[in-house]
């Protein structure tokens, strides 16, 4: 007979806005939370016995209650709070995972001074990312990251000398637009004791500098450049993983109009697109 070999469930896309009032100055967190739990729930699947089940609506409420009861300065801290508090509250849970994305808001500047409580949208798709997984009897694992950091450079990028066979039609190019949307994940060596804002700023800054300054022979090579820069910028992380889609700019054929293409007129396309992944890991200490 077939058996239930694994089960987990949770609540996704729980949208939370938290205002932290520090006198006249306010901090703003806008977070989307996904909760997933593993544990003693097999009977609900095999016998319809729901007595051990924590309703997903309860998980939704749990996010808001813990956001009220606990203070935190970074989305990474809140992810750890949620995962560890789920284990503490519900003994039937063996593993709790909290995956959070934070929307970018920036303070409005007036006459060069940041306003205390007025914000403008980040104007981009970039989000801060955090994932905490707490296991009963084990250490909490914490991963930080970013989602949707769109970057582009108009030159200093090539793609040539790749494999040739009867299926290849793409021509070599030694000067192309390179554009992508960076999703990156970086595991922390420990879940606490870090300035998470400073880590995110340092890692992001290093990635952007490597993208901008290093001549690229392909997205694969750029992943290594950005990874090396990120690991050098933050000692608290052990590795960094990238998912980079090609955001293609296709040269537009100007010949029917009696005009010459001079690497200047392109069509931006969404699909199909290349998707390149890679992980750069710090060498273990000797």
N, C-alpha and C positions, 0 to 999 in steps of 0.2 A: 504494500500500500504506500502511496506517496505520503511524505511527512512534511510538516512545516519546519523548514530548516533555519529560517531567520525571520524576525519581524521587528518593525519599528514604526512609529507614527509620530505626528506632531502637528503644529500649527504654523502656517506660512503667511508672510506679508502682513504681520502685525505692525501697524504704523503708529509710532509714538512721537509726540512732541513734548519735550521737557524744557521748562524755563527755570534756570537757576538764578535766583535773585540775590545778588550780593550788594545790598544797598541800592544805589542808583544804577549800578552797572549790572547788566544781565548777561548770562551765557545761554546759548540756544543749542539744543540737540534735537535734530530730526532724524529718527532712526526707523528703519524697517527691519523687523526681527523675524527669523525663522527658527522654530524650536523643533527638535527631534529627540525622541527618547527611545531607549531600548530597556527591556526588563521582563518582568514576570507577567506577560500579557498573552501567552499562547492560548489560554483557555478562551479568550474572546474570539480568537480565530477558529479554533477547533470545536468549541461547544457553545459559542454565543454567550459565554459567561463574562459579563463586563464588570464584575465587582472590583477588580484590581485596576481597571482603566481610569486614567485621569483624562477627563474630557478635553478635547482640543479647545473648547471655549474656556475651560478653566485655565489652560496654558496662556491663552490670550490675556485673561485677567491677571495672571501671574506676572506677566511682563509689566503691566501698568502699576501693580502694587509694589513690585520690587523697585521700579523707577522712583516711586514715591518714598519708599522706606530707606533706600541706600543713596549715598552720595558717590559720585564718580566724576572724574575729570576728563575721561577719554572713553571712546566706544569700546576699546579693548577691555577696560576695567569692567564695564557693564556686562560684556559677554561672559567674563569669568564669574561675576556675581550671579548671573542667571543660571549658568550651568551648575555651579556649586550649590546654589540654593535649591534647585530642583532635586538634587540628590539628598540634601539635608531634609527636605520637606516630605518626600515620598520614598519610603523604604523599598517599594517594589521596583523602583528605577535602578538599573545597573549602570547606565551610561546616559548622560544628558549632553546634548550639543546645542549651543546657541550661536547662530550665524547672523551677523548684523551688518547692515550697510547704512552709512551716515551721509545724508545730503549736505552738500556744501552751501553754507551761508557765510557771507562776509559783511563786516560792519560797514555801514555807510559812513564815508568820510565827509565832513563839512569843514571847510577852511583848513584842511590838512589834519583835522582831529577826528579820530574815530568816535562815532556816536555810541552812547552807552547801551541803547536798547533798540536801535533801528538797523535792519539788515537788508541786504540785497542778495538775490539768488546768485550762485556762483557763475552762472552764464555758461556752464559747460556740463557735460554728462559725468564728470568725475565724482566718484563716491569713495569715502573711506570704508574699509572692510575689516571685520574682525570675526574670528571664529574660535570659540572656546569649547573644548570637549572635556567633561569631567567624568571619570570612571570610579565607581565605588572601589575603594582599596588601592587606587592608583593615583598618579599625579595628574593634575590638570594640564592639558596641552593648549597652548594659545598660539594662534596665527594672526598676524596683522596683514594689511594689504591695501590695495587700491583697485578700483574698477573704473573702466571707461576714461582713462587719461589719454585724450586724443593728441597726437603729435604728428608733425609733418615737416619735412625739409625739402627744398626745391632742387637741391643738387647734393654732391658728395655721397651719392649712392649708386651702386652698380648691381647688375644681375647678368652674369655671363659665364660662359664655359661650363654650363650645366649639361647633364646627360643628354645625348642625342640618339633618337631612334625614329622609326617611321611615324610615331605619334606626335612628335614635337613640331610645333609651328611657331612658337615664340622665338623672336630674334634676340641675340645678345644686345645688351645696352650697357654703356659705360657712364651714362649720365641720365638719371631718372628722378622723378619725384618719389619720395619714400614717405608713406603715411600709414599710421596704424593707431589702434586704440589699445592702450596697455592695461591688461589685467595682471596684477602681480600679487603673490602671496609670500609672506616671509614668517616662518616659525621662529618664535622666541625661545631662547635656551631655558628661560624660566617665565612663569606667568605673571610675576609681580616684580617690583623694584626698578621699573623703567620709567623714563619720561617719554610716554608714547607719542605725544605731539612732536617732540624734538626728534624722535626716531623716524616718524613719518616724513617730517620735513627734510631730514638729512638724506634718507633713502631716495625720496622723490627727486630732490635736487641733484643727487649723484646720477640717477638714471637719466634725467633730462640733459645734464652736462655731457654724459657719454653719448647720448643720441645725437646731440647737436655737434659735438666736436670731433668725434671719430668718423673717419671715412668708412663707409659700409660697403662690403662686397656681397651683402645679403642680410636678410632679417635674422638668419641663424647666427651670423657673426655678431650682429648688434645685440642679440640676447646675451651673449657672453660678455661683451663690453659693459652693458648695463648691469649685469649681475656682479661682475668684479667691482664696479664702482659702488654698488649698493652695499656689498659685504665690507668694503673698506670704510664706508661712511658710518656703519653702525655695528659695533661689536656685540650687541645684544641678540642679533639674529644668527641662525645657523646655516641658512640657505635661502634662496629666493627662486620662485618658479614663475615663469611667464607664459601667458597665452596672448599671442599677437596675431590678429587678422590683418591681411593686406587690405588696405583701403585704396583700391586701385584708381589711378588716374590714367586713362587711356588716351594716347595721342589722337587728335581729331584729324581726319583726312581733309586737308585744305586744297589738294590738287584740283578737284572739280571747279574750284573758284579761282584758279590761277594764282594761288598763294602758296608760299613755302612754309612748311612746318619748321620752326626754329626752337623746338623744345619749349613751346610757350602756350599752346592752346590744347586743352585736355578735356575729356569727358569723365566726370566722377561717377563711378559705378559702385553699387552696393553688393551685387552678387553676379556670378559665383565669385568666391574669394578664397585665397590661400589662407591657411591657418597654421601658424608655426608655434611650437611649444618647446620649452626647455627649462631645466633646473640647474642652477649653479650652487654648489655646496662648498662650504668652507673646509679647508684641509684640517684634519684633526691636529690638535696641539701635540707636539712631540715631547 
